[in-house]
Amino acid sequence: MRITPRRLAIGMSLWIPNLFSGIRVRRFSDDWTRATVELHVNVFTRNYVKTAFGGSMSAMTDPYFFMLVMHQLGRDHVVWDTRGEIEFLKRGRGVLTAEFEVSKEKADEIRERARGGTKVLEWFETVVTDRDGDVVAKVRREVYIREKKRVTAAQR
């Protein structure tokens, strides 16, 4: 069964760590360039002062940049998330949203830089916003990309 953007969004929303953390994947675009994720702040996802738990915001932003890159580059590349940074700016309440984007041009640039097995470390940025559109947090994620050794060897 081929994974489609819709199936992946449903599967990620039902995945136990996301389901019980109030994280819902609203959509992946058909061309794998965008994803929209929500965090529902509730009794299980808030901290001592009843605002969004920072760990929940980290979880809601964790895999999406690497997944967008991975689906655009295909099976010939190793792609994984290596580290992340969050700057908390405002208390998060209600439903928080993060939009992730990796353009086709960016994916093509990364593919070219990774050609021949070169390791690429690329930073991506997004923001987490509340229902009013106010920025609650700024997020940076570093993604590791490398062409697989079998592909590099076949090119020689």
C-alpha positions in Angstrom: 0.0 0.0 0.0 1.4 3.4 -1.1 1.5 6.1 1.6 -0.4 9.1 0.5 -0.4 12.5 2.2 -3.9 11.9 3.5 -3.1 8.5 4.9 0.0 9.8 6.6 -1.9 12.7 8.2 -4.5 10.3 9.5 -1.9 7.8 10.7 0.2 10.4 12.4 -2.9 11.8 14.2 -3.8 8.3 15.4 -0.3 7.4 16.3 -0.4 6.9 20.1 2.2 9.5 21.1 0.4 12.1 19.1 -3.1 11.0 19.9 -2.6 11.2 23.6 -0.5 14.4 23.4 -3.3 16.3 21.7 -1.4 16.6 18.4 -3.4 16.4 15.2 -1.9 16.5 11.7 -4.4 18.5 9.7 -2.8 17.9 6.3 0.2 17.2 4.2 0.0 18.8 0.8 -0.3 16.5 -2.2 3.2 17.5 -3.4 4.8 17.0 0.1 5.9 20.7 0.3 3.6 21.6 3.3 2.2 20.2 6.5 -0.2 21.7 9.1 -0.2 20.4 12.7 -2.3 21.4 15.7 -1.8 21.0 19.4 -4.9 21.0 21.5 -4.0 22.4 24.9 -5.9 20.4 27.5 -5.6 18.9 30.9 -3.1 16.4 29.6 -1.0 18.8 27.5 -0.7 21.8 29.8 1.8 22.6 32.4 1.5 23.6 36.1 0.3 27.1 35.2 -2.3 25.8 32.7 -0.5 26.8 29.5 1.0 24.6 26.8 3.7 22.3 28.0 6.9 23.0 26.2 7.5 19.3 25.6 4.1 19.1 23.8 5.1 22.0 21.5 8.4 20.3 20.8 6.6 17.0 20.0 4.2 18.8 17.6 7.2 20.2 15.6 9.5 17.2 15.7 9.2 15.1 12.6 7.6 17.2 9.9 10.5 19.0 8.2 12.4 15.7 7.8 9.2 14.0 6.6 8.6 16.6 3.9 12.3 16.4 2.8 12.2 12.6 2.8 9.1 12.3 0.7 10.4 14.8 -1.8 13.8 13.3 -2.2 12.7 9.7 -2.2 14.2 6.4 -1.2 17.7 7.2 -2.5 18.5 9.4 0.6 18.9 9.0 4.3 17.0 11.8 6.0 16.5 12.3 9.7 15.9 15.0 12.4 19.1 15.8 14.3 18.2 18.6 16.7 15.8 21.4 17.5 15.5 24.7 19.2 12.4 26.4 20.6 12.1 30.0 21.8 9.0 30.5 23.8 7.5 33.9 23.4 3.9 33.8 24.8 1.8 31.6 26.8 0.0 29.0 24.6 -3.6 28.3 25.2 -6.4 26.7 23.3 -5.4 25.3 19.9 -1.9 26.0 18.7 -0.9 25.6 15.0 2.4 25.1 13.2 2.8 25.3 9.4 5.8 23.5 7.8 7.1 24.2 4.3 9.9 22.8 2.3 9.7 24.1 -1.3 10.5 22.0 -4.3 13.4 24.4 -5.1 14.8 23.8 -1.6 14.5 20.1 -1.9 16.2 20.2 -5.3 19.0 22.3 -3.9 19.5 19.8 -1.0 19.4 16.8 -3.4 22.2 18.5 -5.4 24.3 19.3 -2.3 23.9 15.7 -1.1 25.0 14.2 -4.5 27.9 11.7 -4.1 27.2 10.9 -0.5 28.0 14.4 0.9 26.4 14.9 4.3 24.1 17.9 4.4 22.8 19.6 7.6 20.0 22.0 6.9 18.1 24.2 9.4 14.4 24.9 8.9 12.3 27.4 10.8 8.6 27.8 11.6 6.4 29.4 14.3 3.7 28.1 16.5 0.7 30.4 16.6 -2.5 30.6 18.7 -6.1 31.0 17.4 -5.5 34.8 17.2 -2.5 34.3 15.0 -0.1 35.5 17.7 3.3 33.8 17.7 3.6 31.6 20.8 7.0 30.1 19.9 9.7 30.2 17.2 11.1 26.8 16.3 14.2 25.7 14.4 14.9 22.1 13.4 18.1 20.7 11.9 17.7 17.9 9.3 20.5 15.5 8.2 20.5 14.4 4.5 22.8 12.1 2.7 22.6 10.1 -0.5 22.5 6.4 0.3 25.8 4.6 -0.2 24.3 2.1 -2.6 23.3 5.0 -4.9 26.7 6.7 -4.6 28.5 3.4 -5.3 26.3 2.7 -8.4 27.3 6.1 -9.9 31.0 5.3 -9.9 
